[in-house]
């Protein structure tokens, strides 16, 4: 078909619109045969689309031929193997991103999750419907907007349910920093660094199904300032004041400083943090959610350092050192102390195969009588040794997806300490499993 000037004009206009280009604000095109062109308004959508991300952790574990409902002390910094509890944990994150001609943008984020904390090996009969634990849930649902002219181009606001500013240990896998709940916040730049204020609420697990005027709702008031140059890396600062409704012990304060740096001067990376928590904020100071709360006399100190060392083209090593202790009383336990030292060397055989070994030492102790314990129960020393082979599409330390057969051996200093891990026969246990993991 022969194209005239009107066909060419239509193609040009379409190309400009769909490539994100903006038309000049003129009412008509010049020339004898000019055609009218509609103005581009500031609220017109220039870009609109969906992104899908997610995570999967499928862990087949066998102890003497049976599945088990224990993580062998991993959430308490006693072990660092691959033997996590969830048999089939699936997450999907869906984001709708929109950009407008006036520079305003918005994100609508929904995170759904299934199976987190479930240890049963379900079959296709649908028997999981009989178990109310770890079913399909919406974990996040919030809207974020930025580019509003009256707030500045570096400022965004958000509201809804979300995980705010999460951080977790590399080998323990424990989230030590987050604000998880329903709230709102504003984030901007101050002196070129990210700064934010947020308020997040969460109802305690013990009364989330109650519907009465005496709800003991928890609230965290967050301040954060990230990315401050420290010469050897960057510093992140977090501070949280927490309160709780309809309780006698109703306040708390937490703060943390995090250094993001190389692997102690070598090739790689580390996150090193120190945190303090008091009262409601006793749980590592900056770890807020429905699990928060506690007496005003409870205080804790938390130190952690974890990262990955790039040793050579084929060798990498992950490591974690963590110390978590009561300054007086913590979780109702006077003198509670926990610490973990763990390493995971990794050897790249080829682009699709990685061999791993994990070794960890965990310790816990408290004053006589804590949680009703005495004798051998007062102190635990746990060693965890593991070997694994990761079949993967990318044999980097973080290459995913991967299918990883493993054998994990756990031994405690006595039978009483082993029983605290869920080991009921002797002081040691061997776990055989295959862990499958993907994120995208």
C-alpha positions in Angstrom: 0.0 0.0 0.0 1.3 3.4 -1.0 1.7 5.6 2.1 0.7 9.3 2.0 1.7 12.0 4.5 -1.2 11.2 6.7 -0.1 7.6 7.1 3.4 8.8 7.9 2.1 11.2 10.5 0.1 8.5 12.2 3.2 6.3 12.4 5.2 9.1 13.8 2.7 10.0 16.5 2.3 6.3 17.5 6.0 5.9 17.7 6.4 8.9 19.9 3.7 7.8 22.3 4.7 4.2 22.6 8.4 5.0 23.0 7.7 7.3 26.0 8.4 10.4 24.0 6.3 13.6 24.7 4.7 15.7 22.0 5.1 19.4 22.0 2.0 21.2 23.3 0.7 22.7 20.0 -2.9 22.6 19.0 -2.2 21.9 15.3 0.6 21.0 13.0 1.8 23.7 10.6 1.1 23.6 6.9 -1.8 23.8 4.6 -3.0 20.2 5.3 -2.3 20.2 9.1 -4.3 17.7 11.2 -5.4 18.5 14.9 -3.3 16.8 17.6 -4.5 16.3 21.1 -2.3 17.8 23.9 -0.5 15.4 26.2 -1.8 16.0 29.7 0.3 15.6 32.8 -1.9 12.8 34.1 -1.6 10.8 30.8 -0.1 7.4 31.3 3.2 7.0 29.4 4.2 3.6 30.8 2.1 0.9 32.4 2.9 -2.7 33.1 3.2 -5.7 35.4 6.2 -7.4 36.9 6.1 -10.9 38.5 8.8 -12.0 40.9 8.9 -14.8 43.4 10.6 -17.3 45.6 10.4 -21.1 46.1 11.9 -23.3 48.8 11.0 -26.9 48.7 12.8 -29.1 51.3 12.5 -32.9 51.3 13.9 -34.0 54.7 14.1 -37.5 56.1 15.0 -38.5 59.6 14.9 -42.3 59.9 12.4 -42.4 57.1 10.0 -39.8 58.6 9.4 -36.1 58.1 9.8 -34.0 61.3 8.4 -30.8 62.6 11.6 -29.1 63.8 14.3 -26.8 62.5 16.9 -28.2 64.9 17.4 -24.9 66.7 18.1 -22.9 63.6 15.8 -19.9 64.5 17.7 -19.7 67.9 21.2 -19.5 66.3 22.1 -23.0 67.4 22.6 -24.5 63.9 23.1 -23.3 60.3 22.4 -26.2 58.0 20.0 -26.5 55.1 17.4 -28.4 57.2 14.8 -25.7 57.3 11.2 -26.6 58.4 9.2 -25.7 55.3 8.5 -28.5 52.9 6.9 -26.4 50.2 7.2 -22.6 50.6 6.1 -20.6 47.6 6.0 -16.8 47.2 4.8 -14.6 44.3 5.3 -10.8 44.2 3.2 -9.0 41.6 4.0 -5.3 41.0 2.0 -2.9 38.8 4.2 0.1 37.8 2.8 3.2 36.2 4.4 6.4 35.0 2.7 9.6 34.0 3.6 12.5 31.7 4.1 14.8 34.7 6.8 12.6 36.2 4.5 11.0 38.8 4.9 7.2 39.2 3.2 4.6 41.3 3.7 1.0 42.4 1.1 -1.5 43.6 2.8 -4.4 45.2 1.1 -7.7 46.3 3.1 -10.5 47.9 1.4 -13.8 48.4 2.8 -16.8 50.2 2.0 -20.5 50.8 3.6 -23.1 53.1 5.9 -21.0 55.3 6.4 -23.1 58.5 4.6 -26.1 57.3 6.6 -29.4 57.8 4.1 -31.9 56.4 4.7 -33.7 53.0 1.4 -33.2 51.3 0.1 -35.2 48.4 -2.3 -34.2 45.6 -5.4 -35.3 47.5 -5.7 -31.8 49.0 -5.2 -33.1 52.6 -3.4 -29.8 53.5 -6.9 -28.2 53.7 -7.3 -30.0 57.0 -4.4 -28.1 58.5 -4.9 -24.4 59.1 -1.1 -23.7 59.5 0.9 -22.0 56.7 -1.9 -21.8 54.2 -2.2 -19.3 51.3 -1.8 -15.8 52.7 -1.3 -12.2 51.4 1.8 -11.0 53.2 2.1 -7.6 51.5 -0.3 -5.3 49.8 0.7 -1.6 49.5 0.8 1.4 47.1 3.8 3.6 46.7 3.8 6.9 44.9 6.7 9.2 43.9 7.5 12.2 41.7 4.7 14.4 43.2 5.6 18.0 42.4 4.8 19.3 45.9 7.1 16.7 47.6 10.1 16.7 45.2 11.4 14.2 42.7 13.4 12.2 45.3 10.4 11.7 47.7 7.9 8.8 47.7 5.0 7.9 50.0 3.5 4.5 50.8 0.6 3.0 52.7 -0.7 -0.5 53.2 0.8 -3.8 54.5 4.4 -4.5 53.9 7.8 -5.7 55.2 9.8 -2.5 55.6 13.7 -2.6 55.5 14.3 -6.3 56.0 17.7 -7.8 56.7 18.6 -11.4 57.5 21.7 -13.4 58.5 23.3 -15.2 55.6 23.6 -18.7 57.1 21.1 -18.5 60.0 18.5 -17.1 57.6 17.0 -15.2 60.6 15.5 -11.8 59.9 17.0 -9.5 62.5 15.6 -6.2 61.1 12.2 -5.4 59.7 8.9 -3.6 60.4 6.2 -6.1 59.4 2.6 -4.8 59.6 0.1 -2.3 58.3 1.1 1.4 58.1 2.4 4.3 56.1 5.6 6.2 55.5 7.5 8.7 53.5 11.0 8.4 52.1 13.3 11.0 50.5 16.9 12.1 50.1 18.8 14.2 52.7 22.4 15.2 51.6 22.2 12.5 49.0 21.3 9.7 51.4 18.1 7.7 51.8 16.0 8.9 54.7 12.6 7.8 55.9 9.9 8.0 58.5 7.2 5.3 59.0 4.6 4.2 61.4 3.7 0.4 61.3 1.1 -1.4 63.4 0.6 -5.1 64.2 -1.8 -7.0 66.4 -0.1 -9.7 68.6 -0.4 -13.3 67.5 -2.2 -14.1 70.8 -5.3 -12.0 70.1 -5.5 -11.4 66.4 -8.8 -13.3 66.2 -10.4 -11.3 69.0 -12.7 -8.5 68.1 -13.1 -6.3 71.1 -12.2 -2.8 72.3 -9.2 -4.0 74.3 -7.0 -5.0 71.4 -3.3 -4.9 72.4 -2.1 -3.4 69.1 1.6 -2.8 68.7 2.9 0.3 67.0 6.4 1.1 65.8 7.6 4.6 64.9 10.5 4.2 62.5 13.3 6.6 61.6 16.1 5.5 59.2 19.0 7.1 57.4 21.0 4.9 54.9 24.1 5.1 52.8 26.4 7.3 54.9 30.0 7.1 53.7 32.3 5.6 56.3 35.5 5.3 54.3 35.5 1.5 54.4 31.9 1.2 53.3 28.5 2.8 54.0 26.5 3.1 57.3 22.8 2.6 57.8 21.1 4.0 60.9 17.8 2.7 62.3 15.8 3.8 65.3 12.4 2.6 66.5 10.1 3.7 69.3 7.4 1.1 70.0 4.2 1.2 72.0 1.4 -1.2 72.8 -2.2 -0.5 73.7 -4.0 -1.8 76.8 -1.0 -3.2 78.6 1.1 -2.2 81.6 4.4 -2.7 79.9 3.6 -0.6 76.9 6.8 1.0 75.5 10.2 0.1 74.1 13.1 1.6 72.1 15.5 0.0 69.6 18.3 1.2 67.5 20.8 -0.3 65.1 23.9 0.7 63.1 24.9 -1.4 60.0 28.1 -1.3 58.1 28.0 -2.4 54.5 31.6 -3.2 53.4 34.0 -5.5 51.6 34.8 -8.9 53.2 37.0 -7.5 56.0 39.3 -5.8 53.4 39.2 -8.7 51.0 37.3 -9.4 47.8 33.6 -9.8 48.7 31.0 -8.2 50.8 29.8 -8.1 54.5 27.0 -6.6 56.5 28.0 -6.0 60.1 25.5 -4.6 62.6 25.1 -3.8 66.3 21.6 -3.3 67.7 20.1 -2.6 71.1 16.5 -3.3 72.3 14.5 -2.5 75.4 11.0 -3.3 76.5 8.7 -4.0 73.6 11.7 -3.7 71.3 13.7 -6.3 73.1 13.8 -8.6 70.1 17.0 -7.3 68.5 15.9 -3.7 68.8 14.7 -3.3 65.2 12.8 -6.5 64.6 9.1 -5.4 64.8 6.0 -7.4 64.1 3.2 -9.4 65.8 5.8 -11.2 67.8 6.9 -8.0 69.6 6.0 -7.1 73.2 7.4 -7.8 76.6 8.3 -6.4 80.0 9.9 -3.0 80.5 12.8 -4.7 82.3 13.8 -6.8 79.3 16.9 -5.6 77.4 19.1 -7.1 74.7 22.3 -6.5 72.7 22.7 -8.0 69.3 25.8 -8.2 67.1 26.1 -9.9 63.7 28.5 -10.0 60.8 28.0 -12.1 57.7 29.0 -12.1 54.1 30.7 -13.8 51.1 34.4 -14.0 50.4 35.5 -14.5 46.8 38.7 -16.6 47.3 39.4 -17.5 43.7 37.7 -18.2 40.4 36.3 -21.4 41.8 36.2 -20.9 45.5 33.8 -18.8 47.6 32.9 -18.9 51.2 29.9 -17.6 53.2 30.2 -16.9 56.9 28.2 -15.6 59.8 29.1 -14.6 63.4 26.2 -13.7 65.6 25.8 -12.8 69.3 22.4 -12.2 70.9 22.1 -11.8 74.7 20.1 -10.3 77.5 21.5 -7.3 79.3 19.1 -8.3 82.2 16.3 -10.5 81.0 15.2 -11.6 77.6 12.1 -13.6 76.6 11.5 -14.1 80.3 14.9 -15.7 80.7 17.4 -14.0 83.0 21.0 -14.1 81.7 20.1 -15.6 78.3 23.0 -15.7 75.8 23.2 -17.1 72.3 26.0 -17.1 69.8 26.7 -18.7 66.4 29.8 -19.1 64.3 29.3 -20.6 60.9 31.1 -21.0 57.6 30.0 -22.4 54.2 32.9 -22.9 51.7 31.7 -23.5 48.1 33.6 -24.9 45.2 32.5 -24.4 41.6 33.2 -27.6 39.7 31.8 -26.2 36.5 29.0 -23.7 35.4 26.3 -26.1 36.6 27.7 -27.9 39.6 28.7 -26.5 43.0 30.0 -28.5 46.0 29.3 -27.0 49.5 30.3 -27.8 53.1 28.8 -26.1 56.2 30.2 -26.1 59.7 28.6 -24.3 62.6 28.9 -24.0 66.3 26.0 -22.7 68.4 25.8 -21.9 72.1 23.0 -21.1 74.5 23.0 -20.5 78.2 21.0 -18.7 80.9 20.7 -18.3 84.7 19.6 -21.3 86.8 15.9 -21.7 86.4 15.4 -19.9 83.2 12.4 -21.3 81.4 12.2 -23.8 84.2 15.6 -25.3 83.2 18.3 -26.6 85.5 21.3 -29.0 85.3 22.3 -30.0 81.8 19.5 -27.9 80.4 21.2 -24.7 81.5 23.9 -24.7 78.8 23.9 -26.1 75.2 26.8 -26.5 72.8 25.7 -27.6 69.3 27.9 -28.6 66.3 26.4 -28.9 62.8 28.3 -30.4 59.9 26.9 -30.7 56.4 27.9 -31.6 52.9 25.9 -30.9 49.8 26.1 -30.8 46.0 24.1 -28.0 44.2 22.9 -28.8 40.7 22.2 -25.4 39.2 22.0 -23.3 36.0 24.7 -20.9 37.5 27.3 -22.3 39.9 27.9 -18.9 41.6 27.3 -18.9 45.4 23.9 -17.3 44.8 23.2 -19.1 41.5 19.6 -20.2 41.3 17.5 -22.2 40.6 19.3 -25.1 42.3 18.5 -28.6 43.4 20.8 -29.5 46.4 21.0 -33.0 47.9 22.6 -32.7 51.4 23.5 -34.7 54.5 23.5 -32.8 57.7 24.8 -34.1 61.0 24.0 -32.4 64.3 25.5 -33.3 67.7 24.9 -31.7 71.1 26.9 -31.7 74.3 24.3 -33.8 76.1 20.9 -35.5 75.6 19.1 -32.6 77.4 20.5 -30.0 74.9 19.6 -32.3 72.0 16.0 -32.6 73.2 15.7 -28.8 73.0 16.4 -29.2 69.2 13.8 -31.9 68.7 16.2 -34.8 68.9 14.5 -37.3 71.2 16.9 -40.3 71.0 20.4 -39.6 72.1 22.5 -36.5 71.6 22.9 -36.5 67.8 20.9 -36.8 64.6 21.5 -37.2 60.9 19.2 -35.5 58.4 19.2 -36.5 54.7 17.4 -34.2 52.3 17.1 -32.4 49.0 16.6 -28.7 49.0 15.2 -27.0 45.9 15.4 -23.2 45.7 14.6 -20.5 43.2 14.1 -16.8 43.2 13.2 -14.6 40.2 
